[in-house]
Amino acid sequence: MSELLTNEATTYLTTEDVAARYRTAPSTIRYWRHIGSGPRGIKVGRRVLYSLAELERFERELADQPAKKESA
């Protein structure tokens, strides 16, 4: 994993860190950001950073969604 960025109250992860957390490719995280369905990041210069609190919010949101029914 790349270096975690922190301030006094918040830890931020890079796109690569988030991809590793969700066991997917960084391009998938970028795509989610593009279509507006993934965790919200903040842009710092050329980087997009994601707070741990935001990732936890996103995970709670996913957990609260009803399971999709498969069509017959």
All heavy atoms as a GROMACS GRO file, in nm:
protein
  579
    1MET      N    1   0.084  -0.118   0.000
    1MET     CA    2   0.000   0.000   0.000
    1MET      C    3   0.088   0.124   0.000
    1MET      O    4   0.196   0.124   0.054
    1MET     CB    5  -0.087   0.000   0.125
    1MET     CG    6  -0.229  -0.033   0.099
    1MET     SD    7  -0.327  -0.003   0.246
    1MET     CE    8  -0.432  -0.142   0.232
    2SER      N    9   0.036   0.229  -0.058
    2SER     CA   10   0.113   0.352  -0.056
    2SER      C   11   0.099   0.420   0.080
    2SER      O   12   0.021   0.378   0.165
    2SER     CB   13   0.067   0.444  -0.170
    2SER     OG   14  -0.071   0.458  -0.170
    3GLU      N   15   0.175   0.524   0.097
    3GLU     CA   16   0.178   0.594   0.225
    3GLU      C   17   0.044   0.659   0.254
    3GLU      O   18  -0.016   0.722   0.169
    3GLU     CB   19   0.287   0.702   0.217
    3GLU     CG   20   0.303   0.781   0.342
    3GLU     CD   21   0.411   0.887   0.329
    3GLU    OE1   22   0.502   0.869   0.246
    3GLU    OE2   23   0.401   0.987   0.399
    4LEU      N   24  -0.008   0.640   0.376
    4LEU     CA   25  -0.132   0.702   0.417
    4LEU      C   26  -0.105   0.846   0.455
    4LEU      O   27  -0.006   0.877   0.521
    4LEU     CB   28  -0.193   0.629   0.535
    4LEU     CG   29  -0.233   0.484   0.514
    4LEU    CD1   30  -0.290   0.427   0.644
    4LEU    CD2   31  -0.333   0.471   0.403
    5LEU      N   32  -0.193   0.935   0.414
    5LEU     CA   33  -0.181   1.076   0.449
    5LEU      C   34  -0.274   1.103   0.566
    5LEU      O   35  -0.389   1.063   0.565
    5LEU     CB   36  -0.218   1.163   0.329
    5LEU     CG   37  -0.138   1.135   0.202
    5LEU    CD1   38  -0.196   1.211   0.086
    5LEU    CD2   39   0.006   1.171   0.223
    6THR      N   40  -0.224   1.171   0.668
    6THR     CA   41  -0.307   1.199   0.785
    6THR      C   42  -0.292   1.344   0.827
    6THR      O   43  -0.192   1.407   0.802
    6THR     CB   44  -0.268   1.110   0.905
    6THR    OG1   45  -0.133   1.135   0.940
    6THR    CG2   46  -0.285   0.963   0.874
    7ASN      N   47  -0.398   1.394   0.887
    7ASN     CA   48  -0.388   1.519   0.960
    7ASN      C   49  -0.426   1.485   1.103
    7ASN      O   50  -0.436   1.368   1.138
    7ASN     CB   51  -0.474   1.630   0.896
    7ASN     CG   52  -0.622   1.605   0.908
    7ASN    OD1   53  -0.668   1.524   0.987
    7ASN    ND2   54  -0.700   1.674   0.828
    8GLU      N   55  -0.452   1.583   1.186
    8GLU     CA   56  -0.476   1.555   1.327
    8GLU      C   57  -0.600   1.470   1.350
    8GLU      O   58  -0.605   1.392   1.444
    8GLU     CB   59  -0.487   1.687   1.403
    8GLU     CG   60  -0.357   1.763   1.402
    8GLU     CD   61  -0.376   1.911   1.426
    8GLU    OE1   62  -0.488   1.954   1.454
    8GLU    OE2   63  -0.277   1.984   1.415
    9ALA      N   64  -0.703   1.480   1.265
    9ALA     CA   65  -0.828   1.410   1.292
    9ALA      C   66  -0.864   1.306   1.186
    9ALA      O   67  -0.948   1.222   1.212
    9ALA     CB   68  -0.941   1.513   1.302
   10THR      N   69  -0.805   1.311   1.070
   10THR     CA   70  -0.852   1.228   0.959
   10THR      C   71  -0.737   1.159   0.888
   10THR      O   72  -0.631   1.217   0.870
   10THR     CB   73  -0.928   1.315   0.857
   10THR    OG1   74  -1.027   1.390   0.925
   10THR    CG2   75  -0.994   1.232   0.751
   11THR      N   76  -0.760   1.036   0.849
   11THR     CA   77  -0.666   0.962   0.766
   11THR      C   78  -0.722   0.957   0.625
   11THR      O   79  -0.841   0.931   0.606
   11THR     CB   80  -0.647   0.819   0.820
   11THR    OG1   81  -0.595   0.827   0.951
   11THR    CG2   82  -0.552   0.740   0.732
   12TYR      N   83  -0.638   0.984   0.527
   12TYR     CA   84  -0.679   0.984   0.387
   12TYR      C   85  -0.608   0.872   0.312
   12TYR      O   86  -0.491   0.847   0.336
   12TYR     CB   87  -0.646   1.118   0.321
   12TYR     CG   88  -0.729   1.231   0.373
   12TYR    CD1   89  -0.681   1.312   0.477
   12TYR    CD2   90  -0.854   1.258   0.322
   12TYR    CE1   91  -0.757   1.415   0.527
   12TYR    CE2   92  -0.931   1.362   0.372
   12TYR     CZ   93  -0.883   1.440   0.474
   12TYR     OH   94  -0.958   1.541   0.523
   13LEU      N   95  -0.681   0.808   0.222
   13LEU     CA   96  -0.625   0.703   0.140
   13LEU      C   97  -0.624   0.749  -0.006
   13LEU      O   98  -0.712   0.824  -0.048
   13LEU     CB   99  -0.707   0.575   0.151
   13LEU     CG  100  -0.686   0.492   0.277
   13LEU    CD1  101  -0.751   0.555   0.397
   13LEU    CD2  102  -0.737   0.353   0.256
   14THR      N  103  -0.529   0.699  -0.080
   14THR     CA  104  -0.521   0.729  -0.223
   14THR      C  105  -0.615   0.636  -0.299
   14THR      O  106  -0.668   0.538  -0.244
   14THR     CB  107  -0.378   0.710  -0.276
   14THR    OG1  108  -0.344   0.572  -0.263
   14THR    CG2  109  -0.278   0.797  -0.202
   15THR      N  110  -0.632   0.662  -0.427
   15THR     CA  111  -0.714   0.575  -0.512
   15THR      C  112  -0.660   0.433  -0.509
   15THR      O  113  -0.738   0.336  -0.502
   15THR     CB  114  -0.715   0.631  -0.657
   15THR    OG1  115  -0.771   0.763  -0.654
   15THR    CG2  116  -0.795   0.542  -0.749
   16GLU      N  117  -0.529   0.418  -0.511
   16GLU     CA  118  -0.469   0.284  -0.508
   16GLU      C  119  -0.499   0.213  -0.377
   16GLU      O  120  -0.524   0.092  -0.374
   16GLU     CB  121  -0.318   0.294  -0.532
   16GLU     CG  122  -0.281   0.335  -0.673
   16GLU     CD  123  -0.301   0.484  -0.703
   16GLU    OE1  124  -0.314   0.565  -0.607
   16GLU    OE2  125  -0.307   0.518  -0.821
   17ASP      N  126  -0.495   0.287  -0.265
   17ASP     CA  127  -0.527   0.229  -0.135
   17ASP      C  128  -0.672   0.183  -0.130
   17ASP      O  129  -0.702   0.075  -0.077
   17ASP     CB  130  -0.503   0.330  -0.023
   17ASP     CG  131  -0.358   0.370  -0.008
   17ASP    OD1  132  -0.270   0.288  -0.037
   17ASP    OD2  133  -0.334   0.485   0.035
   18VAL      N  134  -0.762   0.265  -0.184
   18VAL     CA  135  -0.904   0.230  -0.185
   18VAL      C  136  -0.927   0.107  -0.271
   18VAL      O  137  -1.002   0.016  -0.234
   18VAL     CB  138  -0.990   0.350  -0.232
   18VAL    CG1  139  -1.136   0.310  -0.245
   18VAL    CG2  140  -0.974   0.467  -0.136
   19ALA      N  141  -0.860   0.100  -0.385
   19ALA     CA  142  -0.872  -0.016  -0.473
   19ALA      C  143  -0.826  -0.142  -0.400
   19ALA      O  144  -0.892  -0.247  -0.409
   19ALA     CB  145  -0.791   0.005  -0.600
   20ALA      N  146  -0.718  -0.135  -0.326
   20ALA     CA  147  -0.670  -0.250  -0.250
   20ALA      C  148  -0.771  -0.288  -0.142
   20ALA      O  149  -0.795  -0.407  -0.120
   20ALA     CB  150  -0.534  -0.219  -0.188
   21ARG      N  151  -0.831  -0.191  -0.078
   21ARG     CA  152  -0.930  -0.217   0.028
   21ARG      C  153  -1.049  -0.294  -0.027
   21ARG      O  154  -1.101  -0.385   0.037
   21ARG     CB  155  -0.976  -0.084   0.088
   21ARG     CG  156  -1.078  -0.096   0.199
   21ARG     CD  157  -1.118   0.043   0.247
   21ARG     NE  158  -1.216   0.040   0.351
   21ARG     CZ  159  -1.196   0.077   0.477
   21ARG    NH1  160  -1.078   0.122   0.514
   21ARG    NH2  161  -1.294   0.073   0.564
   22TYR      N  162  -1.092  -0.259  -0.149
   22TYR     CA  163  -1.208  -0.323  -0.210
   22TYR      C  164  -1.171  -0.434  -0.308
   22TYR      O  165  -1.257  -0.487  -0.376
   22TYR     CB  166  -1.298  -0.219  -0.278
   22TYR     CG  167  -1.356  -0.122  -0.178
   22TYR    CD1  168  -1.344   0.014  -0.196
   22TYR    CD2  169  -1.422  -0.168  -0.065
   22TYR    CE1  170  -1.396   0.104  -0.103
   22TYR    CE2  171  -1.474  -0.080   0.028
   22TYR     CZ  172  -1.461   0.056   0.007
   22TYR     OH  173  -1.513   0.143   0.100
   23ARG      N  174  -1.042  -0.466  -0.314
   23ARG     CA  175  -0.991  -0.574  -0.400
   23ARG      C  176  -1.036  -0.558  -0.544
   23ARG      O  177  -1.090  -0.650  -0.606
   23ARG     CB  178  -1.033  -0.710  -0.345
   23ARG     CG  179  -0.972  -0.737  -0.210
   23ARG     CD  180  -1.007  -0.873  -0.160
   23ARG     NE  181  -0.943  -0.894  -0.030
   23ARG     CZ  182  -0.999  -0.957   0.069
   23ARG    NH1  183  -1.119  -1.007   0.058
   23ARG    NH2  184  -0.935  -0.970   0.183
   24THR      N  185  -1.014  -0.438  -0.596
   24THR     CA  186  -1.047  -0.407  -0.734
   24THR      C  187  -0.936  -0.322  -0.793
   24THR      O  188  -0.841  -0.287  -0.724
   24THR     CB  189  -1.185  -0.336  -0.741
   24THR    OG1  190  -1.228  -0.330  -0.876
   24THR    CG2  191  -1.182  -0.198  -0.680
   25ALA      N  192  -0.947  -0.288  -0.919
   25ALA     CA  193  -0.844  -0.209  -0.986
   25ALA      C  194  -0.864  -0.060  -0.958
   25ALA      O  195  -0.978  -0.014  -0.940
   25ALA     CB  196  -0.851  -0.233  -1.136
   26PRO      N  197  -0.756   0.017  -0.955
   26PRO     CA  198  -0.770   0.163  -0.939
   26PRO      C  199  -0.861   0.224  -1.046
   26PRO      O  200  -0.933   0.319  -1.019
   26PRO     CB  201  -0.626   0.214  -0.950
   26PRO     CG  202  -0.543   0.099  -0.904
   26PRO     CD  203  -0.615  -0.023  -0.954
   27SER      N  204  -0.859   0.168  -1.166
   27SER     CA  205  -0.945   0.220  -1.273
   27SER      C  206  -1.093   0.206  -1.237
   27SER      O  207  -1.175   0.289  -1.276
   27SER     CB  208  -0.915   0.152  -1.407
   27SER     OG  209  -0.938   0.013  -1.398
   28THR      N  210  -1.128   0.102  -1.162
   28THR     CA  211  -1.266   0.085  -1.118
   28THR      C  212  -1.305   0.195  -1.021
   28THR      O  213  -1.414   0.251  -1.030
   28THR     CB  214  -1.286  -0.053  -1.053
   28THR    OG1  215  -1.253  -0.154  -1.148
   28THR    CG2  216  -1.427  -0.073  -1.003
   29ILE      N  217  -1.216   0.229  -0.930
   29ILE     CA  218  -1.243   0.337  -0.834
   29ILE      C  219  -1.260   0.468  -0.909
   29ILE      O  220  -1.351   0.546  -0.880
   29ILE     CB  221  -1.130   0.348  -0.730
   29ILE    CG1  222  -1.107   0.214  -0.657
   29ILE    CG2  223  -1.158   0.461  -0.631
   29ILE    CD1  224  -1.229   0.158  -0.586
   30ARG      N  225  -1.174   0.493  -1.009
   30ARG     CA  226  -1.187   0.615  -1.090
   30ARG      C  227  -1.319   0.616  -1.166
   30ARG      O  228  -1.385   0.720  -1.178
   30ARG     CB  229  -1.068   0.628  -1.184
   30ARG     CG  230  -0.939   0.665  -1.113
   30ARG     CD  231  -0.827   0.701  -1.209
   30ARG     NE  232  -0.780   0.587  -1.286
   30ARG     CZ  233  -0.684   0.503  -1.246
   30ARG    NH1  234  -0.624   0.522  -1.128
   30ARG    NH2  235  -0.646   0.403  -1.322
   31TYR      N  236  -1.361   0.500  -1.218
   31TYR     CA  237  -1.488   0.490  -1.290
   31TYR      C  238  -1.605   0.520  -1.196
   31TYR      O  239  -1.696   0.595  -1.231
   31TYR     CB  240  -1.503   0.352  -1.355
   31TYR     CG  241  -1.635   0.334  -1.425
   31TYR    CD1  242  -1.663   0.404  -1.543
   31TYR    CD2  243  -1.732   0.250  -1.373
   31TYR    CE1  244  -1.785   0.390  -1.607
   31TYR    CE2  245  -1.854   0.235  -1.437
   31TYR     CZ  246  -1.880   0.306  -1.554
   31TYR     OH  247  -2.001   0.291  -1.617
   32TRP      N  248  -1.602   0.460  -1.076
   32TRP     CA  249  -1.708   0.488  -0.979
   32TRP      C  250  -1.716   0.637  -0.952
   32TRP      O  251  -1.825   0.693  -0.942
   32TRP     CB  252  -1.681   0.416  -0.848
   32TRP     CG  253  -1.699   0.267  -0.849
   32TRP    CD1  254  -1.754   0.191  -0.949
   32TRP    CD2  255  -1.661   0.177  -0.746
   32TRP    NE1  256  -1.752   0.059  -0.913
   32TRP    CE2  257  -1.695   0.047  -0.788
   32TRP    CE3  258  -1.600   0.193  -0.623
   32TRP    CZ2  259  -1.672  -0.065  -0.711
   32TRP    CZ3  260  -1.577   0.081  -0.546
   32TRP    CH2  261  -1.612  -0.046  -0.589
   33ARG      N  262  -1.601   0.702  -0.939
   33ARG     CA  263  -1.600   0.847  -0.915
   33ARG      C  264  -1.660   0.921  -1.034
   33ARG      O  265  -1.739   1.013  -1.017
   33ARG     CB  266  -1.456   0.894  -0.889
   33ARG     CG  267  -1.445   1.042  -0.862
   33ARG     CD  268  -1.302   1.077  -0.820
   33ARG     NE  269  -1.279   1.219  -0.824
   33ARG     CZ  270  -1.320   1.304  -0.731
   33ARG    NH1  271  -1.387   1.261  -0.626
   33ARG    NH2  272  -1.293   1.433  -0.742
   34HIS      N  273  -1.626   0.877  -1.154
   34HIS     CA  274  -1.675   0.940  -1.277
   34HIS      C  275  -1.828   0.933  -1.287
   34HIS      O  276  -1.892   1.031  -1.324
   34HIS     CB  277  -1.610   0.874  -1.399
   34HIS     CG  278  -1.664   0.920  -1.530
   34HIS    ND1  279  -1.636   1.045  -1.582
   34HIS    CD2  280  -1.744   0.858  -1.619
   34HIS    CE1  281  -1.698   1.057  -1.698
   34HIS    NE2  282  -1.764   0.945  -1.722
   35ILE      N  283  -1.885   0.816  -1.254
   35ILE     CA  284  -2.030   0.801  -1.266
   35ILE      C  285  -2.104   0.842  -1.138
   35ILE      O  286  -2.227   0.840  -1.134
   35ILE     CB  287  -2.070   0.658  -1.309
   35ILE    CG1  288  -2.031   0.555  -1.204
   35ILE    CG2  289  -2.014   0.625  -1.445
   35ILE    CD1  290  -2.086   0.415  -1.232
   36GLY      N  291  -2.030   0.876  -1.034
   36GLY     CA  292  -2.091   0.926  -0.911
   36GLY      C  293  -2.150   0.819  -0.821
   36GLY      O  294  -2.239   0.847  -0.742
   37SER      N  295  -2.099   0.696  -0.830
   37SER     CA  296  -2.157   0.590  -0.747
   37SER      C  297  -2.065   0.540  -0.637
   37SER      O  298  -2.107   0.460  -0.554
   37SER     CB  299  -2.198   0.471  -0.834
   37SER     OG  300  -2.085   0.405  -0.884
   38GLY      N  301  -1.943   0.582  -0.633
   38GLY     CA  302  -1.848   0.533  -0.533
   38GLY      C  303  -1.835   0.628  -0.416
   38GLY      O  304  -1.913   0.722  -0.401
   39PRO      N  305  -1.737   0.604  -0.332
   39PRO     CA  306  -1.714   0.695  -0.220
   39PRO      C  307  -1.669   0.832  -0.271
   39PRO      O  308  -1.605   0.843  -0.375
   39PRO     CB  309  -1.601   0.626  -0.141
   39PRO     CG  310  -1.536   0.533  -0.237
   39PRO     CD  311  -1.640   0.494  -0.336
   40ARG      N  312  -1.708   0.935  -0.199
   40ARG     CA  313  -1.671   1.071  -0.239
   40ARG      C  314  -1.527   1.100  -0.199
   40ARG      O  315  -1.489   1.077  -0.085
   40ARG     CB  316  -1.763   1.172  -0.173
   40ARG     CG  317  -1.904   1.167  -0.228
   40ARG     CD  318  -1.992   1.269  -0.160
   40ARG     NE  319  -2.112   1.196  -0.122
   40ARG     CZ  320  -2.176   1.209  -0.008
   40ARG    NH1  321  -2.137   1.295   0.081
   40ARG    NH2  322  -2.282   1.138   0.017
   41GLY      N  323  -1.452   1.149  -0.293
   41GLY     CA  324  -1.313   1.186  -0.265
   41GLY      C  325  -1.297   1.337  -0.271
   41GLY      O  326  -1.388   1.408  -0.313
   42ILE      N  327  -1.182   1.382  -0.228
   42ILE     CA  328  -1.150   1.524  -0.240
   42ILE      C  329  -1.026   1.534  -0.327
   42ILE      O  330  -0.936   1.451  -0.320
   42ILE     CB  331  -1.129   1.592  -0.103
   42ILE    CG1  332  -1.016   1.522  -0.025
   42ILE    CG2  333  -1.256   1.593  -0.023
   42ILE    CD1  334  -0.974   1.599   0.098
   43LYS      N  335  -1.024   1.636  -0.409
   43LYS     CA  336  -0.912   1.655  -0.500
   43LYS      C  337  -0.810   1.747  -0.432
   43LYS      O  338  -0.844   1.856  -0.386
   43LYS     CB  339  -0.961   1.718  -0.630
   43LYS     CG  340  -0.858   1.721  -0.736
   43LYS     CD  341  -0.905   1.654  -0.859
   43LYS     CE  342  -0.791   1.662  -0.957
   43LYS     NZ  343  -0.814   1.600  -1.080
   44VAL      N  344  -0.688   1.700  -0.424
   44VAL     CA  345  -0.579   1.777  -0.367
   44VAL      C  346  -0.471   1.781  -0.474
   44VAL      O  347  -0.401   1.681  -0.495
   44VAL     CB  348  -0.526   1.714  -0.237
   44VAL    CG1  349  -0.410   1.796  -0.180
   44VAL    CG2  350  -0.637   1.698  -0.134
   45GLY      N  351  -0.461   1.893  -0.543
   45GLY     CA  352  -0.369   1.899  -0.656
   45GLY      C  353  -0.416   1.803  -0.763
   45GLY      O  354  -0.531   1.808  -0.806
   46ARG      N  355  -0.330   1.711  -0.804
   46ARG     CA  356  -0.367   1.612  -0.904
   46ARG      C  357  -0.420   1.483  -0.844
   46ARG      O  358  -0.463   1.394  -0.915
   46ARG     CB  359  -0.245   1.580  -0.990
   46ARG     CG  360  -0.200   1.699  -1.073
   46ARG     CD  361  -0.078   1.668  -1.153
   46ARG     NE  362  -0.103   1.555  -1.242
   46ARG     CZ  363  -0.016   1.505  -1.326
   46ARG    NH1  364   0.104   1.558  -1.333
   46ARG    NH2  365  -0.046   1.402  -1.402
   47ARG      N  366  -0.413   1.470  -0.712
   47ARG     CA  367  -0.453   1.347  -0.646
   47ARG      C  368  -0.596   1.355  -0.596
   47ARG      O  369  -0.646   1.461  -0.561
   47ARG     CB  370  -0.364   1.322  -0.523
   47ARG     CG  371  -0.219   1.309  -0.556
   47ARG     CD  372  -0.139   1.294  -0.432
   47ARG     NE  373  -0.119   1.152  -0.409
   47ARG     CZ  374  -0.045   1.104  -0.312
   47ARG    NH1  375   0.012   1.183  -0.225
   47ARG    NH2  376  -0.029   0.975  -0.299
   48VAL      N  377  -0.660   1.241  -0.592
   48VAL     CA  378  -0.791   1.229  -0.527
   48VAL      C  379  -0.767   1.147  -0.401
   48VAL      O  380  -0.708   1.039  -0.406
   48VAL     CB  381  -0.894   1.160  -0.618
   48VAL    CG1  382  -1.026   1.142  -0.545
   48VAL    CG2  383  -0.913   1.240  -0.747
   49LEU      N  384  -0.812   1.200  -0.288
   49LEU     CA  385  -0.795   1.133  -0.160
   49LEU      C  386  -0.932   1.102  -0.101
   49LEU      O  387  -1.029   1.176  -0.122
   49LEU     CB  388  -0.715   1.222  -0.063
   49LEU     CG  389  -0.576   1.261  -0.110
   49LEU    CD1  390  -0.513   1.358  -0.010
   49LEU    CD2  391  -0.488   1.138  -0.130
   50TYR      N  392  -0.937   0.993  -0.026
   50TYR     CA  393  -1.061   0.947   0.034
   50TYR      C  394  -1.040   0.934   0.184
   50TYR      O  395  -0.946   0.867   0.228
   50TYR     CB  396  -1.100   0.810  -0.023
   50TYR     CG  397  -1.121   0.812  -0.171
   50TYR    CD1  398  -1.014   0.793  -0.258
   50TYR    CD2  399  -1.247   0.833  -0.225
   50TYR    CE1  400  -1.032   0.796  -0.396
   50TYR    CE2  401  -1.267   0.835  -0.363
   50TYR     CZ  402  -1.159   0.815  -0.447
   50TYR     OH  403  -1.178   0.819  -0.582
   51SER      N  404  -1.127   0.996   0.263
   51SER     CA  405  -1.114   0.986   0.409
   51SER      C  406  -1.168   0.850   0.454
   51SER      O  407  -1.259   0.793   0.392
   51SER     CB  408  -1.188   1.098   0.480
   51SER     OG  409  -1.328   1.079   0.470
   52LEU      N  410  -1.112   0.798   0.562
   52LEU     CA  411  -1.162   0.672   0.617
   52LEU      C  412  -1.309   0.684   0.658
   52LEU      O  413  -1.387   0.591   0.639
   52LEU     CB  414  -1.078   0.629   0.738
   52LEU     CG  415  -0.946   0.561   0.706
   52LEU    CD1  416  -0.871   0.529   0.835
   52LEU    CD2  417  -0.967   0.435   0.625
   53ALA      N  418  -1.346   0.800   0.709
   53ALA     CA  419  -1.486   0.822   0.748
   53ALA      C  420  -1.578   0.811   0.627
   53ALA      O  421  -1.687   0.753   0.636
   53ALA     CB  422  -1.501   0.958   0.815
   54GLU      N  423  -1.536   0.863   0.513
   54GLU     CA  424  -1.616   0.854   0.391
   54GLU      C  425  -1.626   0.711   0.342
   54GLU      O  426  -1.732   0.666   0.298
   54GLU     CB  427  -1.559   0.944   0.281
   54GLU     CG  428  -1.624   0.927   0.145
   54GLU     CD  429  -1.774   0.949   0.143
   54GLU    OE1  430  -1.829   1.014   0.234
   54GLU    OE2  431  -1.839   0.901   0.049
   55LEU      N  432  -1.518   0.636   0.350
   55LEU     CA  433  -1.522   0.495   0.309
   55LEU      C  434  -1.616   0.416   0.400
   55LEU      O  435  -1.692   0.331   0.351
   55LEU     CB  436  -1.382   0.435   0.312
   55LEU     CG  437  -1.282   0.497   0.212
   55LEU    CD1  438  -1.146   0.434   0.230
   55LEU    CD2  439  -1.331   0.483   0.070
   56GLU      N  440  -1.615   0.444   0.528
   56GLU     CA  441  -1.706   0.377   0.620
   56GLU      C  442  -1.851   0.414   0.591
   56GLU      O  443  -1.940   0.329   0.596
   56GLU     CB  444  -1.667   0.408   0.764
   56GLU     CG  445  -1.536   0.343   0.803
   56GLU     CD  446  -1.477   0.396   0.933
   56GLU    OE1  447  -1.536   0.489   0.994
   56GLU    OE2  448  -1.371   0.344   0.973
   57ARG      N  449  -1.876   0.540   0.556
   57ARG     CA  450  -2.011   0.584   0.519
   57ARG      C  451  -2.058   0.509   0.394
   57ARG      O  452  -2.170   0.458   0.387
   57ARG     CB  453  -2.015   0.735   0.494
   57ARG     CG  454  -2.157   0.786   0.460
   57ARG     CD  455  -2.156   0.909   0.370
   57ARG     NE  456  -2.092   0.889   0.244
   57ARG     CZ  457  -2.150   0.832   0.135
   57ARG    NH1  458  -2.272   0.786   0.141
   57ARG    NH2  459  -2.085   0.821   0.022
   58PHE      N  460  -1.970   0.499   0.295
   58PHE     CA  461  -2.000   0.430   0.170
   58PHE      C  462  -2.031   0.282   0.197
   58PHE      O  463  -2.127   0.227   0.143
   58PHE     CB  464  -1.882   0.445   0.074
   58PHE     CG  465  -1.895   0.367  -0.053
   58PHE    CD1  466  -1.991   0.399  -0.147
   58PHE    CD2  467  -1.809   0.262  -0.080
   58PHE    CE1  468  -2.002   0.328  -0.265
   58PHE    CE2  469  -1.819   0.190  -0.198
   58PHE     CZ  470  -1.916   0.223  -0.291
   59GLU      N  471  -1.954   0.220   0.284
   59GLU     CA  472  -1.976   0.079   0.318
   59GLU      C  473  -2.110   0.059   0.390
   59GLU      O  474  -2.181  -0.037   0.364
   59GLU     CB  475  -1.860   0.026   0.401
   59GLU     CG  476  -1.733   0.016   0.320
   59GLU     CD  477  -1.607   0.002   0.403
   59GLU    OE1  478  -1.615  -0.004   0.529
   59GLU    OE2  479  -1.498  -0.002   0.342
   60ARG      N  480  -2.146   0.152   0.480
   60ARG     CA  481  -2.276   0.143   0.548
   60ARG      C  482  -2.389   0.157   0.447
   60ARG      O  483  -2.490   0.086   0.454
   60ARG     CB  484  -2.289   0.251   0.656
   60ARG     CG  485  -2.218   0.217   0.785
   60ARG     CD  486  -2.255   0.312   0.897
   60ARG     NE  487  -2.237   0.453   0.862
   60ARG     CZ  488  -2.123   0.519   0.872
   60ARG    NH1  489  -2.015   0.459   0.915
   60ARG    NH2  490  -2.116   0.646   0.838
   61GLU      N  491  -2.371   0.250   0.352
   61GLU     CA  492  -2.472   0.271   0.248
   61GLU      C  493  -2.491   0.143   0.166
   61GLU      O  494  -2.604   0.103   0.136
   61GLU     CB  495  -2.427   0.387   0.157
   61GLU     CG  496  -2.525   0.424   0.050
   61GLU     CD  497  -2.472   0.540  -0.033
   61GLU    OE1  498  -2.458   0.650   0.022
   61GLU    OE2  499  -2.444   0.517  -0.152
   62LEU      N  500  -2.382   0.077   0.130
   62LEU     CA  501  -2.391  -0.048   0.055
   62LEU      C  502  -2.459  -0.157   0.138
   62LEU      O  503  -2.540  -0.234   0.085
   62LEU     CB  504  -2.252  -0.096   0.013
   62LEU     CG  505  -2.181  -0.015  -0.096
   62LEU    CD1  506  -2.042  -0.071  -0.118
   62LEU    CD2  507  -2.261  -0.015  -0.224
   63ALA      N  508  -2.427  -0.163   0.265
   63ALA     CA  509  -2.484  -0.266   0.351
   63ALA      C  510  -2.634  -0.246   0.371
   63ALA      O  511  -2.708  -0.343   0.389
   63ALA     CB  512  -2.413  -0.267   0.486
   64ASP      N  513  -2.680  -0.122   0.364
   64ASP     CA  514  -2.822  -0.091   0.386
   64ASP      C  515  -2.906  -0.114   0.262
   64ASP      O  516  -3.029  -0.114   0.270
   64ASP     CB  517  -2.838   0.053   0.433
   64ASP     CG  518  -2.786   0.073   0.574
   64ASP    OD1  519  -2.766  -0.028   0.646
   64ASP    OD2  520  -2.763   0.189   0.612
   65GLN      N  521  -2.844  -0.131   0.146
   65GLN     CA  522  -2.920  -0.152   0.023
   65GLN      C  523  -2.979  -0.293   0.025
   65GLN      O  524  -2.914  -0.388   0.065
   65GLN     CB  525  -2.831  -0.139  -0.101
   65GLN     CG  526  -2.786   0.001  -0.128
   65GLN     CD  527  -2.695   0.006  -0.250
   65GLN    OE1  528  -2.655  -0.096  -0.306
   65GLN    NE2  529  -2.659   0.126  -0.290
   66PRO      N  530  -3.105  -0.304  -0.022
   66PRO     CA  531  -3.162  -0.439  -0.030
   66PRO      C  532  -3.088  -0.522  -0.135
   66PRO      O  533  -3.036  -0.467  -0.233
   66PRO     CB  534  -3.307  -0.414  -0.072
   66PRO     CG  535  -3.309  -0.277  -0.129
   66PRO     CD  536  -3.194  -0.202  -0.067
   67ALA      N  537  -3.084  -0.652  -0.113
   67ALA     CA  538  -3.016  -0.740  -0.209
   67ALA      C  539  -3.092  -0.739  -0.341
   67ALA      O  540  -3.215  -0.736  -0.344
   67ALA     CB  541  -3.010  -0.881  -0.152
   68LYS      N  542  -3.017  -0.742  -0.452
   68LYS     CA  543  -3.080  -0.745  -0.584
   68LYS      C  544  -3.134  -0.885  -0.610
   68LYS      O  545  -3.070  -0.985  -0.580
   68LYS     CB  546  -2.977  -0.710  -0.692
   68LYS     CG  547  -2.935  -0.568  -0.690
   68LYS     CD  548  -2.840  -0.541  -0.807
   68LYS     CE  549  -2.795  -0.398  -0.809
   68LYS     NZ  550  -2.705  -0.372  -0.920
   69LYS      N  551  -3.254  -0.889  -0.668
   69LYS     CA  552  -3.312  -1.016  -0.707
   69LYS      C  553  -3.264  -1.050  -0.848
   69LYS      O  554  -3.261  -0.963  -0.935
   69LYS     CB  555  -3.465  -1.009  -0.706
   69LYS     CG  556  -3.524  -0.995  -0.568
   69LYS     CD  557  -3.673  -0.997  -0.576
   69LYS     CE  558  -3.735  -0.981  -0.440
   69LYS     NZ  559  -3.880  -0.978  -0.445
   70GLU      N  560  -3.230  -1.175  -0.868
   70GLU     CA  561  -3.190  -1.217  -1.001
   70GLU      C  562  -3.314  -1.243  -1.083
   70GLU      O  563  -3.411  -1.301  -1.035
   70GLU     CB  564  -3.104  -1.344  -0.992
   70GLU     CG  565  -2.970  -1.317  -0.929
   70GLU     CD  566  -2.881  -1.439  -0.939
   70GLU    OE1  567  -2.892  -1.515  -1.035
   70GLU    OE2  568  -2.799  -1.456  -0.847
   71SER      N  569  -3.310  -1.199  -1.210
   71SER     CA  570  -3.426  -1.222  -1.296
   71SER      C  571  -3.421  -1.364  -1.353
   71SER      O  572  -3.315  -1.418  -1.379
   71SER     CB  573  -3.431  -1.118  -1.408
   71SER     OG  574  -3.305  -1.106  -1.468
   72ALA      N  575  -3.538  -1.420  -1.370
   72ALA     CA  576  -3.547  -1.559  -1.417
   72ALA      C  577  -3.530  -1.570  -1.566
   72ALA      O  578  -3.544  -1.491  -1.645
   72ALA     CB  579  -3.680  -1.619  -1.377
   0.00000   0.00000   0.00000
